C-alpha cells in the first residue's frame, strides 16, 4: 500500500495532523484540505487513490466533495459522529468511521477501501 496518495478533508488542526502522521508512517502520501474549496481544487489538480472526509469543515458540509469523489470513482470514507443516514444522499453507501476513531478502525477501513 505504499506511495498511495490520499486526501484528508479535516479542519481541526490536531485531528488533521494526527491523521497525516498516521498515514505517512503507514507509507501513504497524504494531502490535507481544510475546506471544501481546497478539497475540490486538490481533486482537480492531482490523482488521489482514496479519501477520508470529515462531514463538517469550515462551517460547510463536505457533500460536494463526496459527489466529486463518487464521480471520479475514488473510494472514500467519512469520519463523523453522526449516523451515516443523517448525512444525506451524497454519503449513501459510504462507510462512516465514527468519532472518536481508533488507529485500528482507520487501518481496517482503508484496507477495505483499497481492496
Buried (B, 14 or more C-beta within 10 A) or exposed (E): EEEBBBBBBBBEEEBBEBBBEBBEEBEBBBBBBBBBBBBBEBBEEEEBBBBBBBBBBBEBBBBBBBBBBBEEEBBBBBBBEBEBEEBEEBBEEBBBBBEEBEEEBBBEBBEEBEE
